[in-house]
Amino acid sequence: MVDPILVGMVGLMLAFVFAVYLFLRRIATGFKEGVEQSRDGRR
């Protein structure tokens, strides 16, 4: 039998890792768009 508390902790850790991944991906895409916009603005 699987301990439900253990399952809940693993689920919370997976959700936290997924949220951090989405947050970092959003920062990276925003940074890339900012670099491209500043490059286009200089020309």
C-alpha positions, 0 to 999 in steps of 0.5 A: 500500500502506498502512503498517501502523504508520500504521494502528496509530497511527491506531487507537490514537488513535481508541481513546484518543479514544473512551476519553476520551469515555466517561470524560468522559460517565461523569463528567458523568452522575455529576455530574448524578445527584449534583446531582439527589440533593442537590436531592431530599434538600433538599426 
